[in-house]
Amino acid sequence: MTVLLAEEVKQLVSEELPDWIEEQPVLRLRLQQAIERVPQPPSKMTYEEFLEWCDEDTLAEWVDGEVVMTSPASNKHQDIADFLVSVLRPFVEMHG
């Protein structure tokens, strides 16, 4: 798996915007501004600083003083998890 830096993601999104967005300059500008406002973690921090920096919705982990941003689960992952819950729940309820 390739991990992109935040600046690389910003550049990729800006370059890969669909052609129709050129016809919507205000929308394009607002999208680019929103991308630029995404908070960037400091490169090194203590665990206490990490806890202050992120909230429960931040997809990040603290590893040896560095913040590692993670991506959300894919649709396939969510489908598999839902399937497993639907299969396991009745079994657990029947067998305590």
mmCIF file as gemmi writes it, N, C-alpha and C atoms, coordinates in Angstrom:
data_model
loop_
_atom_site.group_PDB
_atom_site.id
_atom_site.type_symbol
_atom_site.label_atom_id
_atom_site.label_alt_id
_atom_site.label_comp_id
_atom_site.label_asym_id
_atom_site.label_entity_id
_atom_site.label_seq_id
_atom_site.pdbx_PDB_ins_code
_atom_site.Cartn_x
_atom_site.Cartn_y
_atom_site.Cartn_z
_atom_site.occupancy
_atom_site.B_iso_or_equiv
_atom_site.pdbx_formal_charge
_atom_site.auth_seq_id
_atom_site.auth_asym_id
_atom_site.pdbx_PDB_model_num
ATOM 1 N N . MET Axp A 1 ? 0.839 -1.17 0 1 0 ? 1 A 1
ATOM 2 C CA . MET Axp A 1 ? 0 0 0 1 0 ? 1 A 1
ATOM 3 C C . MET Axp A 1 ? 0.884 1.233 0 1 0 ? 1 A 1
ATOM 4 N N . THR Axp A 2 ? 0.551 2.206 -0.844 1 0 ? 2 A 1
ATOM 5 C CA . THR Axp A 2 ? 1.295 3.443 -0.931 1 0 ? 2 A 1
ATOM 6 C C . THR Axp A 2 ? 0.657 4.486 -0.036 1 0 ? 2 A 1
ATOM 7 N N . VAL Axp A 3 ? 1.473 5.142 0.761 1 0 ? 3 A 1
ATOM 8 C CA . VAL Axp A 3 ? 0.98 6.198 1.635 1 0 ? 3 A 1
ATOM 9 C C . VAL Axp A 3 ? 1.415 7.523 1.037 1 0 ? 3 A 1
ATOM 10 N N . LEU Axp A 4 ? 0.448 8.405 0.809 1 0 ? 4 A 1
ATOM 11 C CA . LEU Axp A 4 ? 0.743 9.712 0.246 1 0 ? 4 A 1
ATOM 12 C C . LEU Axp A 4 ? 0.811 10.749 1.355 1 0 ? 4 A 1
ATOM 13 N N . LEU Axp A 5 ? 1.7 11.704 1.184 1 0 ? 5 A 1
ATOM 14 C CA . LEU Axp A 5 ? 1.755 12.825 2.102 1 0 ? 5 A 1
ATOM 15 C C . LEU Axp A 5 ? 0.58 13.748 1.811 1 0 ? 5 A 1
ATOM 16 N N . ALA Axp A 6 ? 0.193 14.536 2.805 1 0 ? 6 A 1
ATOM 17 C CA . ALA Axp A 6 ? -0.964 15.418 2.649 1 0 ? 6 A 1
ATOM 18 C C . ALA Axp A 6 ? -0.801 16.346 1.45 1 0 ? 6 A 1
ATOM 19 N N . GLU Axp A 7 ? 0.401 16.865 1.245 1 0 ? 7 A 1
ATOM 20 C CA . GLU Axp A 7 ? 0.628 17.765 0.109 1 0 ? 7 A 1
ATOM 21 C C . GLU Axp A 7 ? 0.444 17.028 -1.214 1 0 ? 7 A 1
ATOM 22 N N . GLU Axp A 8 ? 0.848 15.761 -1.264 1 0 ? 8 A 1
ATOM 23 C CA . GLU Axp A 8 ? 0.664 14.968 -2.479 1 0 ? 8 A 1
ATOM 24 C C . GLU Axp A 8 ? -0.817 14.726 -2.752 1 0 ? 8 A 1
ATOM 25 N N . VAL Axp A 9 ? -1.572 14.5 -1.697 1 0 ? 9 A 1
ATOM 26 C CA . VAL Axp A 9 ? -3.019 14.294 -1.855 1 0 ? 9 A 1
ATOM 27 C C . VAL Axp A 9 ? -3.665 15.569 -2.369 1 0 ? 9 A 1
ATOM 28 N N . LYS Axp A 10 ? -3.316 16.707 -1.785 1 0 ? 10 A 1
ATOM 29 C CA . LYS Axp A 10 ? -3.87 17.98 -2.233 1 0 ? 10 A 1
ATOM 30 C C . LYS Axp A 10 ? -3.587 18.211 -3.715 1 0 ? 10 A 1
ATOM 31 N N . GLN Axp A 11 ? -2.34 17.974 -4.113 1 0 ? 11 A 1
ATOM 32 C CA . GLN Axp A 11 ? -1.957 18.181 -5.505 1 0 ? 11 A 1
ATOM 33 C C . GLN Axp A 11 ? -2.707 17.22 -6.417 1 0 ? 11 A 1
ATOM 34 N N . LEU Axp A 12 ? -2.803 15.963 -6.017 1 0 ? 12 A 1
ATOM 35 C CA . LEU Axp A 12 ? -3.498 14.96 -6.817 1 0 ? 12 A 1
ATOM 36 C C . LEU Axp A 12 ? -4.965 15.327 -7.01 1 0 ? 12 A 1
ATOM 37 N N . VAL Axp A 13 ? -5.626 15.73 -5.924 1 0 ? 13 A 1
ATOM 38 C CA . VAL Axp A 13 ? -7.04 16.109 -6.027 1 0 ? 13 A 1
ATOM 39 C C . VAL Axp A 13 ? -7.201 17.327 -6.921 1 0 ? 13 A 1
ATOM 40 N N . SER Axp A 14 ? -6.334 18.313 -6.754 1 0 ? 14 A 1
ATOM 41 C CA . SER Axp A 14 ? -6.427 19.521 -7.573 1 0 ? 14 A 1
ATOM 42 C C . SER Axp A 14 ? -6.216 19.211 -9.054 1 0 ? 14 A 1
ATOM 43 N N . GLU Axp A 15 ? -5.296 18.314 -9.355 1 0 ? 15 A 1
ATOM 44 C CA . GLU Axp A 15 ? -5.009 17.973 -10.75 1 0 ? 15 A 1
ATOM 45 C C . GLU Axp A 15 ? -6.083 17.084 -11.363 1 0 ? 15 A 1
ATOM 46 N N . GLU Axp A 16 ? -6.715 16.255 -10.54 1 0 ? 16 A 1
ATOM 47 C CA . GLU Axp A 16 ? -7.649 15.267 -11.051 1 0 ? 16 A 1
ATOM 48 C C . GLU Axp A 16 ? -9.112 15.701 -10.986 1 0 ? 16 A 1
ATOM 49 N N . LEU Axp A 17 ? -9.35 16.972 -10.729 1 0 ? 17 A 1
ATOM 50 C CA . LEU Axp A 17 ? -10.731 17.44 -10.703 1 0 ? 17 A 1
ATOM 51 C C . LEU Axp A 17 ? -11.36 17.23 -12.08 1 0 ? 17 A 1
ATOM 52 N N . PRO Axp A 18 ? -12.628 16.867 -12.136 1 0 ? 18 A 1
ATOM 53 C CA . PRO Axp A 18 ? -13.268 16.621 -13.433 1 0 ? 18 A 1
ATOM 54 C C . PRO Axp A 18 ? -13.324 17.884 -14.291 1 0 ? 18 A 1
ATOM 55 N N . ASP Axp A 19 ? -13.39 17.683 -15.602 1 0 ? 19 A 1
ATOM 56 C CA . ASP Axp A 19 ? -13.391 18.804 -16.548 1 0 ? 19 A 1
ATOM 57 C C . ASP Axp A 19 ? -14.572 19.748 -16.329 1 0 ? 19 A 1
ATOM 58 N N . TRP Axp A 20 ? -15.733 19.205 -15.973 1 0 ? 20 A 1
ATOM 59 C CA . TRP Axp A 20 ? -16.916 20.055 -15.836 1 0 ? 20 A 1
ATOM 60 C C . TRP Axp A 20 ? -16.765 21.096 -14.742 1 0 ? 20 A 1
ATOM 61 N N . ILE Axp A 21 ? -15.841 20.854 -13.832 1 0 ? 21 A 1
ATOM 62 C CA . ILE Axp A 21 ? -15.683 21.809 -12.735 1 0 ? 21 A 1
ATOM 63 C C . ILE Axp A 21 ? -15.062 23.115 -13.227 1 0 ? 21 A 1
ATOM 64 N N . GLU Axp A 22 ? -14.415 23.078 -14.4 1 0 ? 22 A 1
ATOM 65 C CA . GLU Axp A 22 ? -13.866 24.309 -14.982 1 0 ? 22 A 1
ATOM 66 C C . GLU Axp A 22 ? -14.992 25.293 -15.292 1 0 ? 22 A 1
ATOM 67 N N . GLU Axp A 23 ? -16.186 24.77 -15.541 1 0 ? 23 A 1
ATOM 68 C CA . GLU Axp A 23 ? -17.344 25.617 -15.837 1 0 ? 23 A 1
ATOM 69 C C . GLU Axp A 23 ? -17.941 26.203 -14.558 1 0 ? 23 A 1
ATOM 70 N N . GLN Axp A 24 ? -17.464 25.769 -13.413 1 0 ? 24 A 1
ATOM 71 C CA . GLN Axp A 24 ? -17.961 26.226 -12.119 1 0 ? 24 A 1
ATOM 72 C C . GLN Axp A 24 ? -16.798 26.804 -11.304 1 0 ? 24 A 1
ATOM 73 N N . PRO Axp A 25 ? -16.307 28 -11.68 1 0 ? 25 A 1
ATOM 74 C CA . PRO Axp A 25 ? -15.11 28.529 -11 1 0 ? 25 A 1
ATOM 75 C C . PRO Axp A 25 ? -15.295 28.727 -9.503 1 0 ? 25 A 1
ATOM 76 N N . VAL Axp A 26 ? -16.486 29.101 -9.074 1 0 ? 26 A 1
ATOM 77 C CA . VAL Axp A 26 ? -16.712 29.312 -7.642 1 0 ? 26 A 1
ATOM 78 C C . VAL Axp A 26 ? -16.63 27.976 -6.909 1 0 ? 26 A 1
ATOM 79 N N . LEU Axp A 27 ? -17.235 26.941 -7.47 1 0 ? 27 A 1
ATOM 80 C CA . LEU Axp A 27 ? -17.187 25.616 -6.865 1 0 ? 27 A 1
ATOM 81 C C . LEU Axp A 27 ? -15.757 25.094 -6.805 1 0 ? 27 A 1
ATOM 82 N N . ARG Axp A 28 ? -15.018 25.271 -7.898 1 0 ? 28 A 1
ATOM 83 C CA . ARG Axp A 28 ? -13.614 24.823 -7.925 1 0 ? 28 A 1
ATOM 84 C C . ARG Axp A 28 ? -12.801 25.54 -6.85 1 0 ? 28 A 1
ATOM 85 N N . LEU Axp A 29 ? -12.994 26.849 -6.728 1 0 ? 29 A 1
ATOM 86 C CA . LEU Axp A 29 ? -12.266 27.62 -5.733 1 0 ? 29 A 1
ATOM 87 C C . LEU Axp A 29 ? -12.614 27.159 -4.327 1 0 ? 29 A 1
ATOM 88 N N . ARG Axp A 30 ? -13.902 26.951 -4.048 1 0 ? 30 A 1
ATOM 89 C CA . ARG Axp A 30 ? -14.324 26.503 -2.718 1 0 ? 30 A 1
ATOM 90 C C . ARG Axp A 30 ? -13.758 25.122 -2.401 1 0 ? 30 A 1
ATOM 91 N N . LEU Axp A 31 ? -13.715 24.246 -3.39 1 0 ? 31 A 1
ATOM 92 C CA . LEU Axp A 31 ? -13.155 22.906 -3.193 1 0 ? 31 A 1
ATOM 93 C C . LEU Axp A 31 ? -11.666 22.993 -2.889 1 0 ? 31 A 1
ATOM 94 N N . GLN Axp A 32 ? -10.95 23.793 -3.644 1 0 ? 32 A 1
ATOM 95 C CA . GLN Axp A 32 ? -9.514 23.936 -3.394 1 0 ? 32 A 1
ATOM 96 C C . GLN Axp A 32 ? -9.252 24.553 -2.018 1 0 ? 32 A 1
ATOM 97 N N . GLN Axp A 33 ? -10.067 25.516 -1.614 1 0 ? 33 A 1
ATOM 98 C CA . GLN Axp A 33 ? -9.899 26.118 -0.29 1 0 ? 33 A 1
ATOM 99 C C . GLN Axp A 33 ? -10.183 25.102 0.809 1 0 ? 33 A 1
ATOM 100 N N . ALA Axp A 34 ? -11.185 24.258 0.601 1 0 ? 34 A 1
ATOM 101 C CA . ALA Axp A 34 ? -11.501 23.232 1.598 1 0 ? 34 A 1
ATOM 102 C C . ALA Axp A 34 ? -10.359 22.239 1.729 1 0 ? 34 A 1
ATOM 103 N N . ILE Axp A 35 ? -9.754 21.881 0.615 1 0 ? 35 A 1
ATOM 104 C CA . ILE Axp A 35 ? -8.629 20.945 0.636 1 0 ? 35 A 1
ATOM 105 C C . ILE Axp A 35 ? -7.454 21.561 1.388 1 0 ? 35 A 1
ATOM 106 N N . GLU Axp A 36 ? -7.219 22.839 1.173 1 0 ? 36 A 1
ATOM 107 C CA . GLU Axp A 36 ? -6.095 23.512 1.828 1 0 ? 36 A 1
ATOM 108 C C . GLU Axp A 36 ? -6.307 23.667 3.324 1 0 ? 36 A 1
ATOM 109 N N . ARG Axp A 37 ? -7.561 23.659 3.794 1 0 ? 37 A 1
ATOM 110 C CA . ARG Axp A 37 ? -7.843 23.84 5.215 1 0 ? 37 A 1
ATOM 111 C C . ARG Axp A 37 ? -7.734 22.553 6.026 1 0 ? 37 A 1
ATOM 112 N N . VAL Axp A 38 ? -7.508 21.435 5.37 1 0 ? 38 A 1
ATOM 113 C CA . VAL Axp A 38 ? -7.398 20.177 6.101 1 0 ? 38 A 1
ATOM 114 C C . VAL Axp A 38 ? -6.206 20.287 7.046 1 0 ? 38 A 1
ATOM 115 N N . PRO Axp A 39 ? -6.419 20.078 8.337 1 0 ? 39 A 1
ATOM 116 C CA . PRO Axp A 39 ? -5.317 20.242 9.295 1 0 ? 39 A 1
ATOM 117 C C . PRO Axp A 39 ? -4.224 19.2 9.083 1 0 ? 39 A 1
ATOM 118 N N . GLN Axp A 40 ? -3.004 19.663 9.178 1 0 ? 40 A 1
ATOM 119 C CA . GLN Axp A 40 ? -1.86 18.778 9.007 1 0 ? 40 A 1
ATOM 120 C C . GLN Axp A 40 ? -1.218 18.502 10.36 1 0 ? 40 A 1
ATOM 121 N N . PRO Axp A 41 ? -0.938 17.256 10.641 1 0 ? 41 A 1
ATOM 122 C CA . PRO Axp A 41 ? -0.304 16.951 11.924 1 0 ? 41 A 1
ATOM 123 C C . PRO Axp A 41 ? 1.161 17.355 11.908 1 0 ? 41 A 1
ATOM 124 N N . PRO Axp A 42 ? 1.675 17.771 13.048 1 0 ? 42 A 1
ATOM 125 C CA . PRO Axp A 42 ? 3.116 18.004 13.137 1 0 ? 42 A 1
ATOM 126 C C . PRO Axp A 42 ? 3.853 16.689 12.885 1 0 ? 42 A 1
ATOM 127 N N . SER Axp A 43 ? 5.092 16.76 12.429 1 0 ? 43 A 1
ATOM 128 C CA . SER Axp A 43 ? 5.81 15.53 12.098 1 0 ? 43 A 1
ATOM 129 C C . SER Axp A 43 ? 6.125 14.699 13.344 1 0 ? 43 A 1
ATOM 130 N N . LYS Axp A 44 ? 6.458 15.33 14.444 1 0 ? 44 A 1
ATOM 131 C CA . LYS Axp A 44 ? 6.747 14.625 15.697 1 0 ? 44 A 1
ATOM 132 C C . LYS Axp A 44 ? 5.964 15.257 16.822 1 0 ? 44 A 1
ATOM 133 N N . MET Axp A 45 ? 5.447 14.428 17.728 1 0 ? 45 A 1
ATOM 134 C CA . MET Axp A 45 ? 4.739 14.944 18.894 1 0 ? 45 A 1
ATOM 135 C C . MET Axp A 45 ? 4.707 13.874 19.966 1 0 ? 45 A 1
ATOM 136 N N . THR Axp A 46 ? 4.47 14.322 21.187 1 0 ? 46 A 1
ATOM 137 C CA . THR Axp A 46 ? 4.311 13.371 22.283 1 0 ? 46 A 1
ATOM 138 C C . THR Axp A 46 ? 2.919 12.764 22.204 1 0 ? 46 A 1
ATOM 139 N N . TYR Axp A 47 ? 2.707 11.697 22.965 1 0 ? 47 A 1
ATOM 140 C CA . TYR Axp A 47 ? 1.393 11.064 22.968 1 0 ? 47 A 1
ATOM 141 C C . TYR Axp A 47 ? 0.34 12.015 23.525 1 0 ? 47 A 1
ATOM 142 N N . GLU Axp A 48 ? 0.705 12.798 24.531 1 0 ? 48 A 1
ATOM 143 C CA . GLU Axp A 48 ? -0.225 13.767 25.108 1 0 ? 48 A 1
ATOM 144 C C . GLU Axp A 48 ? -0.609 14.826 24.081 1 0 ? 48 A 1
ATOM 145 N N . GLU Axp A 49 ? 0.378 15.292 23.311 1 0 ? 49 A 1
ATOM 146 C CA . GLU Axp A 49 ? 0.093 16.26 22.248 1 0 ? 49 A 1
ATOM 147 C C . GLU Axp A 49 ? -0.822 15.646 21.191 1 0 ? 49 A 1
ATOM 148 N N . PHE Axp A 50 ? -0.59 14.377 20.873 1 0 ? 50 A 1
ATOM 149 C CA . PHE Axp A 50 ? -1.427 13.67 19.903 1 0 ? 50 A 1
ATOM 150 C C . PHE Axp A 50 ? -2.875 13.634 20.384 1 0 ? 50 A 1
ATOM 151 N N . LEU Axp A 51 ? -3.077 13.307 21.655 1 0 ? 51 A 1
ATOM 152 C CA . LEU Axp A 51 ? -4.436 13.243 22.198 1 0 ? 51 A 1
ATOM 153 C C . LEU Axp A 51 ? -5.12 14.609 22.161 1 0 ? 51 A 1
ATOM 154 N N . GLU Axp A 52 ? -4.363 15.677 22.359 1 0 ? 52 A 1
ATOM 155 C CA . GLU Axp A 52 ? -4.926 17.021 22.277 1 0 ? 52 A 1
ATOM 156 C C . GLU Axp A 52 ? -5.209 17.421 20.834 1 0 ? 52 A 1
ATOM 157 N N . TRP Axp A 53 ? -4.363 16.98 19.894 1 0 ? 53 A 1
ATOM 158 C CA . TRP Axp A 53 ? -4.483 17.359 18.487 1 0 ? 53 A 1
ATOM 159 C C . TRP Axp A 53 ? -5.671 16.698 17.807 1 0 ? 53 A 1
ATOM 160 N N . CYS Axp A 54 ? -5.895 15.42 18.077 1 0 ? 54 A 1
ATOM 161 C CA . CYS Axp A 54 ? -6.938 14.711 17.342 1 0 ? 54 A 1
ATOM 162 C C . CYS Axp A 54 ? -8.196 14.556 18.181 1 0 ? 54 A 1
ATOM 163 N N . ASP Axp A 55 ? -9.283 14.257 17.494 1 0 ? 55 A 1
ATOM 164 C CA . ASP Axp A 55 ? -10.525 13.943 18.195 1 0 ? 55 A 1
ATOM 165 C C . ASP Axp A 55 ? -10.947 12.535 17.78 1 0 ? 55 A 1
ATOM 166 N N . GLU Axp A 56 ? -12.123 12.108 18.239 1 0 ? 56 A 1
ATOM 167 C CA . GLU Axp A 56 ? -12.541 10.727 17.957 1 0 ? 56 A 1
ATOM 168 C C . GLU Axp A 56 ? -12.847 10.485 16.487 1 0 ? 56 A 1
ATOM 169 N N . ASP Axp A 57 ? -13.002 11.537 15.698 1 0 ? 57 A 1
ATOM 170 C CA . ASP Axp A 57 ? -13.289 11.38 14.268 1 0 ? 57 A 1
ATOM 171 C C . ASP Axp A 57 ? -12.037 11.422 13.399 1 0 ? 57 A 1
ATOM 172 N N . THR Axp A 58 ? -10.899 11.694 14.001 1 0 ? 58 A 1
ATOM 173 C CA . THR Axp A 58 ? -9.658 11.777 13.239 1 0 ? 58 A 1
ATOM 174 C C . THR Axp A 58 ? -9.131 10.375 12.973 1 0 ? 58 A 1
ATOM 175 N N . LEU Axp A 59 ? -8.894 10.081 11.71 1 0 ? 59 A 1
ATOM 176 C CA . LEU Axp A 59 ? -8.374 8.769 11.328 1 0 ? 59 A 1
ATOM 177 C C . LEU Axp A 59 ? -6.852 8.822 11.34 1 0 ? 59 A 1
ATOM 178 N N . ALA Axp A 60 ? -6.301 8.661 12.532 1 0 ? 60 A 1
ATOM 179 C CA . ALA Axp A 60 ? -4.861 8.741 12.692 1 0 ? 60 A 1
ATOM 180 C C . ALA Axp A 60 ? -4.422 7.848 13.841 1 0 ? 60 A 1
ATOM 181 N N . GLU Axp A 61 ? -3.164 7.455 13.77 1 0 ? 61 A 1
ATOM 182 C CA . GLU Axp A 61 ? -2.552 6.664 14.836 1 0 ? 61 A 1
ATOM 183 C C . GLU Axp A 61 ? -1.251 7.332 15.231 1 0 ? 61 A 1
ATOM 184 N N . TRP Axp A 62 ? -0.864 7.14 16.48 1 0 ? 62 A 1
ATOM 185 C CA . TRP Axp A 62 ? 0.406 7.657 16.978 1 0 ? 62 A 1
ATOM 186 C C . TRP Axp A 62 ? 1.366 6.477 17.061 1 0 ? 62 A 1
ATOM 187 N N . VAL Axp A 63 ? 2.471 6.531 16.299 1 0 ? 63 A 1
ATOM 188 C CA . VAL Axp A 63 ? 3.442 5.437 16.267 1 0 ? 63 A 1
ATOM 189 C C . VAL Axp A 63 ? 4.831 6.011 16.499 1 0 ? 63 A 1
ATOM 190 N N . ASP Axp A 64 ? 5.409 5.684 17.632 1 0 ? 64 A 1
ATOM 191 C CA . ASP Axp A 64 ? 6.772 6.119 17.96 1 0 ? 64 A 1
ATOM 192 C C . ASP Axp A 64 ? 6.974 7.619 17.758 1 0 ? 64 A 1
ATOM 193 N N . GLY Axp A 65 ? 6.016 8.414 18.199 1 0 ? 65 A 1
ATOM 194 C CA . GLY Axp A 65 ? 6.159 9.858 18.119 1 0 ? 65 A 1
ATOM 195 C C . GLY Axp A 65 ? 5.708 10.478 16.816 1 0 ? 65 A 1
ATOM 196 N N . GLU Axp A 66 ? 5.307 9.673 15.86 1 0 ? 66 A 1
ATOM 197 C CA . GLU Axp A 66 ? 4.858 10.197 14.573 1 0 ? 66 A 1
ATOM 198 C C . GLU Axp A 66 ? 3.38 9.909 14.375 1 0 ? 66 A 1
ATOM 199 N N . VAL Axp A 67 ? 2.711 10.834 13.703 1 0 ? 67 A 1
ATOM 200 C CA . VAL Axp A 67 ? 1.298 10.659 13.395 1 0 ? 67 A 1
ATOM 201 C C . VAL Axp A 67 ? 1.186 9.975 12.041 1 0 ? 67 A 1
ATOM 202 N N . VAL Axp A 68 ? 0.447 8.877 12.013 1 0 ? 68 A 1
ATOM 203 C CA . VAL Axp A 68 ? 0.215 8.142 10.78 1 0 ? 68 A 1
ATOM 204 C C . VAL Axp A 68 ? -1.26 8.272 10.448 1 0 ? 68 A 1
ATOM 205 N N . MET Axp A 69 ? -1.55 8.952 9.341 1 0 ? 69 A 1
ATOM 206 C CA . MET Axp A 69 ? -2.935 9.133 8.918 1 0 ? 69 A 1
ATOM 207 C C . MET Axp A 69 ? -3.399 7.843 8.241 1 0 ? 69 A 1
ATOM 208 N N . THR Axp A 70 ? -4.635 7.443 8.542 1 0 ? 70 A 1
ATOM 209 C CA . THR Axp A 70 ? -5.193 6.231 7.941 1 0 ? 70 A 1
ATOM 210 C C . THR Axp A 70 ? -6.396 6.596 7.085 1 0 ? 70 A 1
ATOM 211 N N . SER Axp A 71 ? -6.736 5.703 6.187 1 0 ? 71 A 1
ATOM 212 C CA . SER Axp A 71 ? -7.892 5.954 5.326 1 0 ? 71 A 1
ATOM 213 C C . SER Axp A 71 ? -9.103 5.216 5.877 1 0 ? 71 A 1
ATOM 214 N N . PRO Axp A 72 ? -10.29 5.698 5.55 1 0 ? 72 A 1
ATOM 215 C CA . PRO Axp A 72 ? -11.491 5.022 6.034 1 0 ? 72 A 1
ATOM 216 C C . PRO Axp A 72 ? -11.649 3.662 5.375 1 0 ? 72 A 1
ATOM 217 N N . ALA Axp A 73 ? -12.459 2.82 5.986 1 0 ? 73 A 1
ATOM 218 C CA . ALA Axp A 73 ? -12.698 1.487 5.438 1 0 ? 73 A 1
ATOM 219 C C . ALA Axp A 73 ? -13.393 1.601 4.083 1 0 ? 73 A 1
ATOM 220 N N . SER Axp A 74 ? -13.033 0.692 3.187 1 0 ? 74 A 1
ATOM 221 C CA . SER Axp A 74 ? -13.653 0.685 1.863 1 0 ? 74 A 1
ATOM 222 C C . SER Axp A 74 ? -15.069 0.131 1.94 1 0 ? 74 A 1
ATOM 223 N N . ASN Axp A 75 ? -15.831 0.319 0.878 1 0 ? 75 A 1
ATOM 224 C CA . ASN Axp A 75 ? -17.193 -0.23 0.834 1 0 ? 75 A 1
ATOM 225 C C . ASN Axp A 75 ? -17.168 -1.747 0.948 1 0 ? 75 A 1
ATOM 226 N N . LYS Axp A 76 ? -16.183 -2.382 0.303 1 0 ? 76 A 1
ATOM 227 C CA . LYS Axp A 76 ? -16.083 -3.839 0.366 1 0 ? 76 A 1
ATOM 228 C C . LYS Axp A 76 ? -15.834 -4.281 1.813 1 0 ? 76 A 1
ATOM 229 N N . HIS Axp A 77 ? -14.967 -3.583 2.497 1 0 ? 77 A 1
ATOM 230 C CA . HIS Axp A 77 ? -14.681 -3.893 3.893 1 0 ? 77 A 1
ATOM 231 C C . HIS Axp A 77 ? -15.946 -3.776 4.727 1 0 ? 77 A 1
ATOM 232 N N . GLN Axp A 78 ? -16.697 -2.705 4.535 1 0 ? 78 A 1
ATOM 233 C CA . GLN Axp A 78 ? -17.932 -2.499 5.289 1 0 ? 78 A 1
ATOM 234 C C . GLN Axp A 78 ? -18.95 -3.595 4.987 1 0 ? 78 A 1
ATOM 235 N N . ASP Axp A 79 ? -19.046 -3.99 3.708 1 0 ? 79 A 1
ATOM 236 C CA . ASP Axp A 79 ? -19.981 -5.061 3.328 1 0 ? 79 A 1
ATOM 237 C C . ASP Axp A 79 ? -19.623 -6.376 4.003 1 0 ? 79 A 1
ATOM 238 N N . ILE Axp A 80 ? -18.336 -6.692 4.04 1 0 ? 80 A 1
ATOM 239 C CA . ILE Axp A 80 ? -17.894 -7.931 4.676 1 0 ? 80 A 1
ATOM 240 C C . ILE Axp A 80 ? -18.173 -7.887 6.179 1 0 ? 80 A 1
ATOM 241 N N . ALA Axp A 81 ? -17.891 -6.75 6.799 1 0 ? 81 A 1
ATOM 242 C CA . ALA Axp A 81 ? -18.152 -6.608 8.233 1 0 ? 81 A 1
ATOM 243 C C . ALA Axp A 81 ? -19.647 -6.757 8.526 1 0 ? 81 A 1
ATOM 244 N N . ASP Axp A 82 ? -20.488 -6.143 7.714 1 0 ? 82 A 1
ATOM 245 C CA . ASP Axp A 82 ? -21.941 -6.27 7.896 1 0 ? 82 A 1
ATOM 246 C C . ASP Axp A 82 ? -22.39 -7.719 7.738 1 0 ? 82 A 1
ATOM 247 N N . PHE Axp A 83 ? -21.827 -8.411 6.747 1 0 ? 83 A 1
ATOM 248 C CA . PHE Axp A 83 ? -22.175 -9.813 6.533 1 0 ? 83 A 1
ATOM 249 C C . PHE Axp A 83 ? -21.796 -10.661 7.748 1 0 ? 83 A 1
ATOM 250 N N . LEU Axp A 84 ? -20.59 -10.454 8.253 1 0 ? 84 A 1
ATOM 251 C CA . LEU Axp A 84 ? -20.136 -11.231 9.401 1 0 ? 84 A 1
ATOM 252 C C . LEU Axp A 84 ? -21.001 -10.978 10.628 1 0 ? 84 A 1
ATOM 253 N N . VAL Axp A 85 ? -21.392 -9.736 10.847 1 0 ? 85 A 1
ATOM 254 C CA . VAL Axp A 85 ? -22.272 -9.436 11.973 1 0 ? 85 A 1
ATOM 255 C C . VAL Axp A 85 ? -23.612 -10.131 11.798 1 0 ? 85 A 1
ATOM 256 N N . SER Axp A 86 ? -24.155 -10.102 10.578 1 0 ? 86 A 1
ATOM 257 C CA . SER Axp A 86 ? -25.462 -10.73 10.347 1 0 ? 86 A 1
ATOM 258 C C . SER Axp A 86 ? -25.401 -12.248 10.506 1 0 ? 86 A 1
ATOM 259 N N . VAL Axp A 87 ? -24.249 -12.847 10.274 1 0 ? 87 A 1
ATOM 260 C CA . VAL Axp A 87 ? -24.099 -14.298 10.439 1 0 ? 87 A 1
ATOM 261 C C . VAL Axp A 87 ? -23.811 -14.65 11.899 1 0 ? 87 A 1
ATOM 262 N N . LEU Axp A 88 ? -22.961 -13.879 12.538 1 0 ? 88 A 1
ATOM 263 C CA . LEU Axp A 88 ? -22.529 -14.199 13.894 1 0 ? 88 A 1
ATOM 264 C C . LEU Axp A 88 ? -23.556 -13.849 14.969 1 0 ? 88 A 1
ATOM 265 N N . ARG Axp A 89 ? -24.339 -12.78 14.761 1 0 ? 89 A 1
ATOM 266 C CA . ARG Axp A 89 ? -25.294 -12.359 15.78 1 0 ? 89 A 1
ATOM 267 C C . ARG Axp A 89 ? -26.285 -13.475 16.14 1 0 ? 89 A 1
ATOM 268 N N . PRO Axp A 90 ? -26.955 -14.114 15.169 1 0 ? 90 A 1
ATOM 269 C CA . PRO Axp A 90 ? -27.887 -15.181 15.532 1 0 ? 90 A 1
ATOM 270 C C . PRO Axp A 90 ? -27.192 -16.352 16.253 1 0 ? 90 A 1
ATOM 271 N N . PHE Axp A 91 ? -25.962 -16.682 15.828 1 0 ? 91 A 1
ATOM 272 C CA . PHE Axp A 91 ? -25.229 -17.772 16.459 1 0 ? 91 A 1
ATOM 273 C C . PHE Axp A 91 ? -24.957 -17.447 17.924 1 0 ? 91 A 1
ATOM 274 N N . VAL Axp A 92 ? -24.495 -16.243 18.191 1 0 ? 92 A 1
ATOM 275 C CA . VAL Axp A 92 ? -24.167 -15.82 19.553 1 0 ? 92 A 1
ATOM 276 C C . VAL Axp A 92 ? -25.442 -15.787 20.411 1 0 ? 92 A 1
ATOM 277 N N . GLU Axp A 93 ? -26.527 -15.282 19.849 1 0 ? 93 A 1
ATOM 278 C CA . GLU Axp A 93 ? -27.778 -15.217 20.605 1 0 ? 93 A 1
ATOM 279 C C . GLU Axp A 93 ? -28.298 -16.619 20.942 1 0 ? 93 A 1
ATOM 280 N N . MET Axp A 94 ? -28.116 -17.577 20.041 1 0 ? 94 A 1
ATOM 281 C CA . MET Axp A 94 ? -28.567 -18.951 20.285 1 0 ? 94 A 1
ATOM 282 C C . MET Axp A 94 ? -27.689 -19.67 21.307 1 0 ? 94 A 1
ATOM 283 N N . HIS Axp A 95 ? -26.382 -19.361 21.307 1 0 ? 95 A 1
ATOM 284 C CA . HIS Axp A 95 ? -25.455 -20.095 22.149 1 0 ? 95 A 1
ATOM 285 C C . HIS Axp A 95 ? -24.951 -19.297 23.359 1 0 ? 95 A 1
ATOM 286 N N . GLY Axp A 96 ? -25.478 -18.111 23.515 1 0 ? 96 A 1
ATOM 287 C CA . GLY Axp A 96 ? -25.114 -17.296 24.688 1 0 ? 96 A 1
ATOM 288 C C . GLY Axp A 96 ? -23.663 -16.912 24.661 1 0 ? 96 A 1
